[in-house]
Amino acid sequence: GPIGRVARQTAVITIMAMGMTMVMVSGGIDLSVGSMMALAGVAGAFVLSGGTPTVVGIVTSIAAGAVCGLANGAAITTLRIPPFIVTLGAMGIYRGIALLVTDGKAVVGLPTKFGYLAEGNLLGLIPVPLLIVVAVALAIHFLLSRTRLGRYCYAIGSNVEAARYAGVRVSRCQVIFYLIMGALAGLAGAIESARLVTGQPTAGEGYELRVIAAVVIGGGSLSGGQGTVIGTIIGALIMGVLANGANLLGISSFAQQIVIGAVIVLAVTFDEFQRRRLETAGS
């Protein structure tokens, strides 16, 4: 049905947006998510085309994404360079590696049952990607709202110096956030590969925009300290419904990009206005 269709279409974005929520709450950002997704998808596809069990392919994708995320986090914390710049560079590097190892061609010859990850239904009812989204959402929600790491995440995003003075091991926490982001991008890459039953080095182009948009629409702030899993899910759903509605109305995908871009700017503007109102009310 239509719900299943929207769930499948938005699963990849929503899963990555969960990781992005955590990264953005901590005051960071990751522009390399689409490239990490492609590289991880290609890595998993390579392994699968060699005839390994499906699970090995999925685990490979998650691991490849996690390694990229770890590299992002390590570069940001050790070089003390803004995450925007590090992940902008990483975006090019990971995409370049994915294109280089595949020579720009899709990785084919994957087992058909790998497609179950994207197109399958559990008990003939619930789309598998939807189950994964729910599992990831619950895990990240638990992490942010019920654990010390989650509390530190908001503390770092609100005031990094105060967090340092309070004894939070900021660098270590940041590396963990980017690592989780990478692992989730890897999982998303596996789902995307399963959807096409090929490893596409060009997968996920422009996805960083959608992922960040989902977080921002859901009340996440680009300056950190704000954001929730529930909000991000609503943000991703709004985007999915917009895209689906636009397709049904026959609005071109080019126009949809314009709308997404405008929505990001509007959401951030709204966020800024609210903050200024609060600040004037506070002072």
C-alpha positions in Angstrom: 0.0 0.0 0.0 0.9 3.7 0.0 2.2 3.6 3.6 4.6 0.7 2.7 5.7 2.7 -0.4 6.5 5.8 1.6 8.2 3.7 4.3 10.5 2.1 1.7 11.3 5.4 0.0 12.1 7.2 3.2 13.8 4.4 5.1 17.3 5.2 3.8 17.0 9.0 4.6 15.3 8.3 7.9 18.0 5.9 9.1 20.8 8.4 8.3 18.8 11.2 9.8 18.8 9.4 13.1 22.6 9.5 13.1 22.6 13.1 11.9 20.3 14.0 14.8 22.9 12.8 17.3 25.7 14.6 15.4 23.8 17.8 15.1 22.6 17.8 18.7 26.3 17.6 19.7 27.0 20.7 17.6 28.5 18.9 14.6 27.5 18.2 11.1 28.3 15.5 8.5 28.2 16.3 4.8 29.7 13.0 3.8 26.7 10.8 4.5 25.7 10.2 0.9 29.3 9.3 0.0 29.7 7.1 3.0 26.5 5.4 2.0 27.7 4.7 -1.5 31.1 3.5 -0.5 29.6 1.2 2.1 27.0 -0.1 -0.3 29.8 -0.8 -2.9 31.9 -2.6 -0.2 29.0 -4.8 0.8 28.1 -5.5 -2.8 31.7 -6.6 -3.6 31.7 -9.1 -0.8 28.3 -10.4 -1.9 29.2 -10.8 -5.5 32.0 -13.1 -4.3 29.2 -15.5 -3.1 29.2 -14.9 0.6 26.1 -15.1 2.8 23.8 -12.1 2.8 24.5 -11.3 6.4 28.2 -10.9 5.6 27.4 -8.4 3.0 25.2 -6.3 5.3 27.8 -6.5 8.1 30.5 -5.4 5.7 28.5 -2.3 4.7 27.9 -1.3 8.3 31.6 -1.9 9.1 32.8 0.1 6.1 30.5 3.0 7.0 31.7 2.8 10.6 35.3 3.1 9.5 34.5 6.2 7.5 32.6 7.7 10.4 35.5 6.9 12.7 37.9 8.7 10.3 35.6 11.7 10.2 35.4 11.9 14.0 39.2 11.3 14.4 40.0 14.1 11.9 37.6 16.5 13.5 38.8 15.9 17.1 42.6 15.6 16.4 43.0 18.3 13.8 40.6 20.6 15.5 39.1 21.6 12.2 35.4 22.5 11.9 33.3 19.4 11.1 31.8 21.2 8.1 35.2 21.4 6.4 36.3 17.9 7.4 33.1 16.2 6.2 33.0 18.4 3.0 36.5 17.0 2.2 35.5 13.5 3.2 32.4 13.7 1.0 34.7 14.0 -2.0 37.2 11.4 -0.8 34.7 8.7 -0.1 32.8 9.2 -3.3 36.1 9.2 -5.2 37.2 5.9 -3.6 33.8 4.4 -4.4 34.1 5.5 -8.0 37.8 4.4 -8.2 37.4 0.9 -6.9 34.4 0.2 -9.2 35.7 2.2 -12.1 32.4 4.0 -12.0 30.4 0.9 -12.9 27.7 -0.8 -10.8 28.7 -3.9 -8.9 26.4 -6.7 -10.2 25.9 -10.4 -9.6 24.4 -10.1 -6.2 22.2 -12.9 -4.8 18.5 -12.2 -5.4 17.6 -12.8 -1.8 19.6 -9.8 -0.8 16.7 -7.8 -2.2 14.6 -8.9 0.8 16.4 -6.3 2.9 14.7 -3.6 0.9 11.6 -5.2 -0.7 10.8 -8.0 1.8 7.9 -8.1 4.2 8.0 -9.7 7.6 5.0 -12.0 8.1 3.8 -10.8 4.7 2.8 -7.5 6.3 5.5 -5.2 7.6 8.1 -3.8 5.2 11.6 -4.9 6.4 13.0 -1.4 6.0 10.3 0.0 8.2 11.3 -2.5 10.9 14.9 -1.4 10.6 13.9 2.3 10.9 11.9 1.6 14.0 14.7 -0.4 15.6 17.3 2.3 14.8 14.9 5.0 16.0 14.3 3.2 19.3 18.1 2.7 19.8 19.0 6.3 19.1 16.1 7.6 21.2 17.2 5.4 24.1 20.8 6.6 23.7 19.9 10.3 23.6 17.3 10.3 26.4 18.4 7.5 28.8 22.2 7.3 28.7 25.1 9.4 30.0 26.4 9.6 26.4 23.1 11.2 25.4 23.2 13.7 28.2 26.8 14.6 27.2 25.6 15.0 23.6 23.2 17.8 24.5 25.8 19.3 26.9 28.5 19.4 24.3 26.1 20.9 21.7 24.8 23.5 24.2 28.2 24.7 25.5 31.4 22.7 24.6 33.6 24.6 27.1 31.2 24.1 30.0 31.1 20.4 29.1 34.9 20.3 29.2 35.1 22.0 32.6 32.4 19.6 33.8 34.8 16.7 33.0 33.1 15.4 29.8 35.6 13.7 27.6 34.4 15.7 24.6 36.7 14.3 21.9 35.9 10.7 22.8 32.1 11.4 22.7 32.4 13.2 19.4 34.2 10.3 17.8 31.5 8.0 19.0 28.8 10.2 17.5 30.5 10.3 14.1 31.2 6.5 14.3 27.5 5.8 14.9 26.6 8.2 12.0 28.9 6.2 9.7 27.6 2.8 10.8 24.0 4.0 10.1 25.1 5.4 6.7 26.6 1.9 6.0 23.3 0.3 7.0 21.4 2.7 4.7 23.9 1.8 1.9 23.1 -1.9 2.3 19.4 -1.2 2.0 19.9 1.0 -1.1 22.0 -1.7 -2.7 19.4 -4.3 -1.9 16.7 -2.1 -3.5 18.5 -2.1 -6.8 20.3 -5.5 -6.2 23.5 -3.7 -7.4 26.2 -1.7 -5.7 26.0 1.8 -7.2 29.1 4.0 -6.7 26.8 7.0 -7.5 24.2 6.2 -4.9 23.2 8.8 -2.4 24.1 11.9 -4.3 22.5 14.9 -2.7 21.2 12.8 0.2 23.2 14.9 2.7 20.8 17.7 1.9 17.7 15.6 2.6 19.1 14.1 5.7 20.0 17.5 7.2 16.7 18.9 6.1 14.9 16.1 8.0 16.7 17.0 11.2 16.2 20.7 10.7 12.5 20.4 9.9 12.2 18.2 13.0 13.4 21.0 15.3 17.1 20.2 15.3 19.4 23.2 15.4 22.5 23.8 13.3 24.1 25.4 16.3 23.6 22.3 18.4 22.0 21.4 21.7 18.6 20.8 20.2 16.9 17.9 18.4 14.9 14.7 19.1 14.4 11.4 17.3 10.7 12.0 17.2 11.1 15.4 15.6 13.5 14.0 13.0 11.1 11.1 12.1 8.3 13.7 11.6 10.8 15.8 9.5 11.7 12.8 7.3 8.0 11.8 7.0 7.1 15.4 5.9 9.8 15.2 3.2 8.6 11.7 2.1 5.0 12.8 1.9 6.0 16.0 0.0 8.0 13.9 -2.5 5.3 11.3 -2.8 2.6 14.0 -3.3 4.7 15.8 -5.8 5.2 12.6 -7.8 1.4 11.9 -7.7 0.7 15.5 -8.9 3.3 15.1 -11.6 5.6 17.8 -10.2 9.2 17.2 -11.6 11.9 15.9 -9.4 13.9 19.0 -10.3 11.2 21.3 -8.8 11.2 19.0 -5.7 14.9 19.8 -5.1 14.0 23.6 -5.2 11.3 23.0 -2.6 13.6 20.9 -0.3 16.3 23.7 -0.5 13.7 26.4 0.3 12.3 24.3 3.2 15.7 24.0 4.8 16.3 27.8 4.7 12.8 28.4 6.0 13.2 25.9 8.9 16.5 27.4 9.9 15.1 30.9 9.7 12.2 29.9 11.9 14.6 28.3 14.3 16.6 31.6 14.5 13.6 33.8 15.0 12.4 31.6 17.9 15.9 31.7 19.5 16.0 35.5 19.2 12.5 35.8 20.7 13.6 33.5 23.6 16.8 35.6 24.1 15.0 38.9 24.2 12.4 37.4 26.6 15.3 36.0 28.7 17.1 39.3 28.9 
